Amino acid sequence: MVLRATLTPLHALIFGLTLFTAFIRPPLAPIIYEKRERYDPWNSIVLAALMIYGLAPLVGLENSCLAFLVAKGVDGAGGLAQFIPGSINPVVSLKGFRIREVEEGISPIGTFFEFLAALGLGWLITGSTQGALVMGIAVTAADILSNVTGVEDHHKGDDLLMMLSAAWVIQTFGVSGLMRLLGLMPGW
């Protein structure tokens, strides 16, 4: 069940800008994104709302919100690995928020955690083993791509790529698992 919104010029502009600036470095990227070094929770909320709103015409508002939650879940799972001693990306505390002390590339431990999170969320949403596996691969691949391209340098750029992947999986495999969990469908 997919609820599609109408693709208005505003939707097209917002989605186009978010996608375009995710891959373009300054001076264009700061129009929508912020550098991680100056992270601001309020900006984070605004950017999240823009991405959800911009993606909604393609997959529906519900699926857009689900895709964002998947992206945040995967991102959070990978972040946990930074606290493991010997992790490739150690974390230190500075002025009330965490920053990466060393950036040496993609953390294998973090990537594994992200794959597990995407796998679990994929199964929870789609109710399908195939959907879960595709979600795990697609979303983790998008997160790796964000590291390789440097999208992760700008806050929310990595979320956008993972959202696009998650939205595609949700659109393809549906939300039957979530509906069964909520008691809206028989079978569980």
PAZAPA-4460 file (N, C-alpha, C; in steps of 0.05 Angstrom, whole numbers, plus 32768, in hexadecimal, padded with zeros to 4 digits):
% residues 188
    n_x    n_y    n_z   ca_x   ca_y   ca_z    c_x    c_y    c_z   seq   type   mol
   8011   7FE8   8000   8000   8000   8000   8012   8019   8000     1      M     A
   8011   8028   7FEB   8022   803F   7FE8   8011   8058   7FE3     2      V     A
   8016   806D   7FF3   8008   8086   7FEF   801B   8099   7FE1     3      L     A
   8015   80A0   7FC9   8027   80B2   7FBA   801D   80CF   7FBC     4      R     A
   8030   80E0   7FC0   8029   80FD   7FC0   802D   8108   7FA4     5      A     A
   8023   8120   7F9F   8026   812C   7F85   8041   813A   7F84     6      T     A
   804F   8135   7F6E   8069   8141   7F6A   8066   815F   7F62     7      L     A
   8068   8170   7F76   8066   818C   7F71   8081   8198   7F6A     8      T     A
   8082   81AF   7F5F   809D   81BC   7F59   80AD   81BF   7F73     9      P     A
   80A0   81C4   7F89   80AF   81C7   7FA3   80BC   81AD   7FAB    10      L     A
   80AD   8197   7FA8   80B8   817C   7FAE   80D0   8177   7F9C    11      H     A
   80CD   817C   7F83   80E2   8177   7F70   80FB   8187   7F76    12      A     A
   80F7   81A0   7F7E   810E   81B2   7F84   811C   81A8   7F9D    13      L     A
   810D   81A1   7FB2   8119   8199   7FCB   8128   817E   7FC8    14      I     A
   811B   816B   7FBB   8128   8151   7FB7   8140   8154   7FA4    15      F     A
   813D   8163   7F90   8154   8167   7F7D   816C   8174   7F8B    16      G     A
   8166   8188   7F9B   817C   8196   7FAA   818A   8184   7FBE    17      L     A
   8179   8175   7FCD   8185   8163   7FE1   8197   814E   7FD4    18      T     A
   818D   8142   7FBE   819D   812E   7FB1   81B6   813A   7FA4    19      L     A
   81B2   8150   7F97   81C8   815D   7F88   81DE   8166   7F9B    20      F     A
   81D7   8174   7FB1   81EB   817E   7FC3   81F8   8169   7FD4    21      T     A
   81EC   8151   7FD5   81F8   813B   7FE4   8212   8133   7FD7    22      A     A
   8214   8136   7FBC   822C   812E   7FAE   823E   8145   7FA5    23      F     A
   8234   815E   7FA9   8244   8175   7FA0   8250   8181   7FB9    24      I     A
   826A   8186   7FB9   8278   8192   7FCF   8272   81B0   7FD1    25      R     A
   827B   81BD   7FE6   8277   81DA   7FE8   8280   81E7   7FCE    26      P     A
   8274   81FE   7FC6   8262   820E   7FD7   8244   8207   7FD5    27      P     A
   823D   81F3   7FC5   8220   81EC   7FC3   8216   81DC   7FDA    28      L     A
   8225   81C9   7FE4   821B   81B7   7FF9   8210   81C5   8012    29      A     A
   821E   81DB   801C   8213   81E8   8034   81F8   81F5   8031    30      P     A
   81EE   81F6   8018   81D2   8201   8015   81BF   81F0   8025    31      I     A
   81C3   81D6   8025   81B1   81C4   8033   81BE   81B5   804A    32      I     A
   81D7   81AD   8046   81E5   819D   805A   81F7   81AE   806C    33      Y     A
   8201   81A2   8081   8213   81AF   8093   822B   819D   8097    34      E     A
   8242   81A8   809C   8259   8198   80A3   8254   818B   80BE    35      K     A
   825E   8173   80C1   8259   8164   80DA   8266   8173   80F2    36      R     A
   827B   8181   80ED   8289   818F   8103   8278   81A4   8110    37      E     A
   8264   81AE   8102   8252   81C2   810E   8236   81B7   8110    38      R     A
   8233   819F   811A   8219   8192   811C   8206   81A2   812E    39      Y     A
   81EE   81A5   8124   81D9   81B4   8132   81C0   81A3   8132    40      D     A
   81B5   819B   814A   819D   818A   814A   8185   8196   813C    41      P     A
   8182   81B0   813D   816B   81BD   8130   816E   81BA   8112    42      W     A
   8186   81C0   8107   818B   81BC   80EB   8186   819F   80E2    43      N     A
   818D   818D   80F4   8189   8170   80EE   816C   816A   80EA    44      S     A
   815A   8175   80FB   813E   8171   80F8   8133   817D   80DE    45      I     A
   813C   8195   80D8   8133   81A2   80BF   813B   8193   80A7    46      V     A
   8154   818A   80A6   815F   817A   8090   8150   8160   808D    47      L     A
   814A   8153   80A3   813B   813A   80A2   811F   813E   8096    48      A     A
   8112   8153   809F   80F7   8159   8094   80F8   815F   8076    49      A     A
   810C   816D   806D   810F   8173   8051   8113   815A   8040    50      L     A
   8123   8148   804B   8128   812F   803C   8110   811D   803B    51      M     A
   8102   811B   8051   80E9   810B   8051   80D4   8117   803E    52      I     A
   80D1   8131   803F   80BE   813F   802E   80C6   813C   8011    53      Y     A
   80E0   813E   800B   80E9   813D   7FEF   80E6   8121   7FE4    54      G     A
   80E9   810C   7FF4   80E8   80F1   7FEA   80CB   80E7   7FE8    55      L     A
   80B9   80F3   7FF7   809D   80EA   7FF8   808F   80E7   7FDD    56      A     A
   8093   80F9   7FCA   8084   80F5   7FB0   808C   80DC   7FA1    57      P     A
   80A4   80D2   7FA6   80AE   80BA   7F98   80A3   80A0   7FA4    58      L     A
   80A1   80A0   7FBF   809A   8086   7FCC   8083   8089   7FDF    59      V     A
   8078   80A1   7FE3   8063   80A5   7FF6   806E   80AE   8011    60      G     A
   805F   80BE   8020   8069   80C9   8039   806F   80B4   804E    61      L     A
   805E   809F   8050   8063   808A   8064   807D   807C   805E    62      E     A
   8082   8075   8045   809A   8067   803E   80B3   8079   8040    63      N     A
   80AF   8092   803C   80C5   80A6   803F   80CD   80A7   805C    64      S     A
   80BA   80A8   806E   80C0   80A9   808B   80CD   808F   8094    65      C     A
   80C3   8078   808A   80D0   805E   8091   80EC   805D   8087    66      L     A
   80F1   8067   806F   810C   8067   8063   811F   8078   8074    67      A     A
   8115   808E   807F   8126   809F   8090   812D   8091   80AA    68      F     A
   8119   8083   80B5   811E   8074   80CE   8132   805E   80CA    69      L     A
   8131   8050   80B3   8144   803C   80AC   8160   8048   80AA    70      V     A
   8162   805F   809C   817C   806C   8099   8188   8074   80B4    71      A     A
   8178   807E   80C6   8182   8086   80E1   8189   806E   80F1    72      K     A
   817A   8058   80EE   8180   803F   80FD   819A   8033   80F4    73      G     A
   819F   8033   80DA   81B8   8028   80CF   81CF   803A   80D7    74      V     A
   81CB   8054   80D5   81E0   8067   80DC   81E8   8064   80FA    75      D     A
   81D3   8061   810B   81D8   805E   8127   81E6   8045   812E    76      G     A
   81DF   802F   8120   81EC   8015   8126   820A   8016   811E    77      A     A
   8210   8024   8108   822C   8026   8100   823C   8038   8114    78      G     A
   822E   804C   811F   823B   805E   8132   8243   8050   814C    79      G     A
   8234   803B   8153   823A   802C   816B   8256   8020   816A    80      L     A
   825E   8017   8152   8277   800A   814E   828F   801D   8154    81      A     A
   828A   8037   8153   829F   804A   8158   82A8   804A   8176    82      Q     A
   8298   803E   8187   829E   803D   81A4   82AD   8023   81AB    83      F     A
   82B0   8011   8197   82BE   7FF8   819C   82DC   7FFD   819C    84      I     A
   82EB   7FF5   81B0   8308   7FFA   81B1   8315   7FEE   8198    85      P     A
   8327   7FFE   818B   8334   7FF4   8173   8325   7FF8   815A    86      G     A
   830D   8005   815C   82FE   800A   8144   830D   801D   8131    87      S     A
   8308   801B   8118   8317   802B   8104   8311   8049   8107    88      I     A
   82F9   804F   8112   82F1   806B   8116   82EC   8071   8133    89      N     A
   8301   8074   8143   82FD   8079   8160   82EE   8094   8164    90      P     A
   82E0   8096   817A   82D1   80AE   8181   82DB   80BB   819A    91      V     A
   82DD   80D5   819B   82E4   80E3   81B3   82CE   80F7   81B9    92      V     A
   82CD   8101   81D2   82B9   8114   81DA   82C5   8130   81D9    93      S     A
   82B7   8143   81CD   82C1   815E   81CC   82AA   8172   81CD    94      L     A
   82AA   8182   81E1   8295   8197   81E4   8279   818D   81E2    95      K     A
   8274   8177   81EF   8258   816D   81F1   824E   815C   81DA    96      G     A
   825E   8158   81C6   8255   8146   81B1   826D   8136   81A6    97      F     A
   8267   8120   8198   827C   810E   818F   8286   8116   8174    98      R     A
   82A0   8113   8170   82AC   8117   8156   82BE   8100   8150    99      I     A
   82C4   80FB   8137   82D7   80E6   8130   82F3   80F0   8132   100      R     A
   8303   80E3   8143   831F   80EB   8146   832F   80E4   812E   101      E     A
   8329   80CC   8123   8338   80C3   810C   8324   80BA   80F7   102      V     A
   8329   80C1   80DE   8318   80B8   80C8   832A   80A9   80B4   103      E     A
   832A   808F   80B6   833C   807F   80A5   832E   806F   8090   104      E     A
   8314   8074   808D   8305   8065   8079   82ED   8058   8084   105      G     A
   82E4   8043   8078   82CB   8035   8080   82D1   8021   8096   106      I     A
   82C2   8022   80AB   82C6   8010   80C1   82B9   7FF5   80BB   107      S     A
   82C8   7FDF   80BA   82BB   7FC5   80B5   82A7   7FBD   80CA   108      P     A
   82AD   7FC4   80E3   829B   7FBD   80FA   8281   7FCD   80F7   109      I     A
   8284   7FE7   80F2   826D   7FF8   80EF   825C   7FF0   80D7   110      G     A
   8269   7FE9   80C1   825A   7FE0   80A9   824A   7FC6   80AF   111      T     A
   8256   7FB4   80BE   8249   7F9B   80C6   8230   7FA1   80D7   112      F     A
   8233   7FB3   80EB   821D   7FBB   80FB   8206   7FC8   80EB   113      F     A
   820E   7FD8   80D7   81FB   7FE5   80C6   81EC   7FD1   80B5   114      E     A
   81FA   7FBD   80AB   81ED   7FA8   809C   81D9   7F99   80AD   115      F     A
   81E0   7F92   80C6   81CE   7F84   80D8   81B5   7F95   80DE   116      L     A
   81B9   7FAF   80E2   81A3   7FC1   80E8   8190   7FC3   80D0   117      A     A
   819B   7FC6   80B8   818B   7FC8   809F   817C   7FAD   809A   118      A     A
   818A   7F97   80A0   817E   7F7D   809D   8165   7F7A   80AF   119      L     A
   8169   7F81   80C9   8153   7F7F   80DC   813C   7F92   80D6   120      G     A
   8142   7FAB   80CF   812D   7FBE   80C8   811F   7FB6   80AE   121      L     A
   812E   7FAB   809C   8122   7FA1   8083   810E   7F8B   8087   122      G     A
   8116   7F78   8099   8104   7F62   809F   80EB   7F6C   80AE   123      W     A
   80EF   7F7F   80C1   80D9   7F8A   80D1   80C5   7F98   80BF   124      L     A
   80CF   7FA7   80AB   80BD   7FB6   809A   80B0   7FA5   8084   125      I     A
   80C0   7F96   8076   80B5   7F87   805F   80A9   7F6C   8067   126      T     A
   80B2   7F61   807D   80A8   7F46   8085   80B2   7F31   8072   127      G     A
   80C7   7F36   8064   80D1   7F24   804F   80EF   7F20   8053   128      S     A
   80F9   7F07   8052   8115   7F02   8054   8124   7F0E   803D   129      T     A
   8118   7F0D   8025   8125   7F19   800D   8126   7F37   8010   130      Q     A
   8110   7F43   801A   810F   7F60   801E   8124   7F69   8033   131      G     A
   8127   7F59   8048   813B   7F5F   805D   8157   7F5E   8052   132      A     A
   815D   7F49   8042   8178   7F47   8036   817E   7F5D   8023   133      L     A
   816B   7F64   8012   816F   7F7A   7FFF   8172   7F94   800E   134      V     A
   8163   7F98   8023   8166   7FB1   8033   8182   7FB2   803F   135      M     A
   818B   7F9C   804A   81A5   7F9B   8056   81BB   7FA2   8042   136      G     A
   81BA   7F97   802B   81CE   7F9C   8016   81CC   7FB8   800B   137      I     A
   81B4   7FC0   8004   81B0   7FDA   7FF7   81B8   7FF1   8009   138      A     A
   81AE   7FF1   8022   81B2   8007   8034   81D0   8008   803D   139      V     A
   81DC   7FF1   8042   81F8   7FF1   804A   820A   7FFA   8033   140      T     A
   8203   7FF2   801A   8212   7FFA   8003   8210   8019   8000   141      A     A
   81F8   8024   8005   81F5   8041   8003   8206   804F   8018   142      A     A
   8208   8044   8030   8218   8050   8045   8235   804F   803E   143      D     A
   823E   8039   8032   825A   8037   8029   8260   804B   8014   144      I     A
   824C   804E   8001   824F   8062   7FEC   8252   807E   7FF7   145      L     A
   8243   8083   800C   8245   809E   8018   8261   80A4   8023   146      S     A
   826E   808F   802D   8289   8093   8037   829C   8097   801F   147      N     A
   8299   8087   800B   82AB   8087   7FF4   82A9   80A2   7FE5   148      V     A
   8291   80AD   7FE2   828D   80C5   7FD3   8291   80DE   7FE4   149      T     A
   8293   80DB   7FFE   8297   80F2   800F   827D   8100   8017   150      G     A
   8266   80F4   8010   824C   80FF   8017   824A   8102   8035   151      V     A
   8257   80EF   8044   8254   80EF   8061   8261   8107   806E   152      E     A
   8272   8116   805E   827E   812E   8069   8268   8142   8070   153      D     A
   8252   8141   8063   823C   8154   8068   8225   8145   8076   154      H     A
   821E   8150   808D   8209   8143   809D   81F0   813F   808D   155      H     A
   81E5   8127   808D   81CD   811E   8080   81D1   8114   8064   156      K     A
   81E8   8118   8058   81EC   810E   803D   81EB   80F0   803D   157      G     A
   81F7   80E3   8051   81F7   80C6   8052   81DA   80BC   8058   158      D     A
   81CB   80CA   8068   81AF   80C2   806D   819F   80C2   8054   159      D     A
   81A4   80D6   8043   8194   80D8   802A   8199   80C0   8018   160      L     A
   81B2   80B7   8015   81B8   80A0   8004   81AB   8087   8010   161      L     A
   81AC   8084   802A   81A0   806C   8037   8182   806D   8035   162      M     A
   8177   8085   8037   815A   8088   8034   8151   807F   8018   163      M     A
   815F   8088   8003   8158   8080   7FE8   8158   8062   7FE5   164      L     A
   816D   8055   7FF0   816E   8038   7FEE   8158   802A   7FFD   165      S     A
   8153   8034   8016   813E   8028   8026   8123   802C   801A   166      A     A
   811E   8044   800E   8104   804A   8002   80FF   8037   7FEA   167      A     A
   8114   8032   7FDB   8111   801F   7FC4   810A   8003   7FCE   168      W     A
   8117   7FFA   7FE3   8110   7FDF   7FED   80F4   7FDE   7FF8   169      V     A
   80EC   7FF3   8007   80D1   7FF4   8012   80BC   7FF5   7FFC   170      I     A
   80C2   8004   7FE7   80AF   8007   7FD1   80AD   7FEC   7FC2   171      Q     A
   80C3   7FDE   7FC0   80C3   7FC4   7FB1   80B6   7FAE   7FC1   172      T     A
   80BC   7FAC   7FDA   80B3   7F95   7FEA   809B   7F9B   7FFC   173      F     A
   8093   7FB5   7FFE   807C   7FBC   800D   8081   7FBE   802B   174      G     A
   806C   7FC2   803A   806F   7FC5   8058   805E   7FB0   8066   175      V     A
   805D   7F98   805A   804D   7F83   8066   8056   7F7B   8082   176      S     A
   8070   7F7A   8086   807A   7F72   80A1   8071   7F86   80B6   177      G     A
   8072   7FA0   80B0   806A   7FB4   80C3   804C   7FB3   80C8   178      L     A
   803D   7FAE   80B3   8020   7FAC   80B6   8018   7F94   80C7   179      M     A
   8026   7F7E   80C3   8020   7F66   80D3   8027   7F6B   80F1   180      R     A
   803E   7F78   80F5   8046   7F7F   8110   8032   7F90   811F   181      L     A
   8026   7FA3   8110   8012   7FB5   811C   7FF7   7FA9   811D   182      L     A
   7FF4   7F90   8114   7FDA   7F82   8115   7FC7   7F8A   80FF   183      G     A
   7FD1   7F97   80EA   7FC0   7F9F   80D3   7FBE   7F8A   80BE   184      L     A
   7FCF   7F75   80C0   7FCD   7F5F   80AD   7FCF   7F45   80BD   185      M     A
   7FC0   7F30   80B5   7FC2   7F16   80C3   7FDC   7F08   80BB   186      P     A
   7FE5   7EF6   80CC   7FFC   7EE6   80C5   8011   7EE4   80DA   187      G     A
   8010   7EF6   80EE   8024   7EF5   8104   8016   7EF2   811E   188      W     A
***
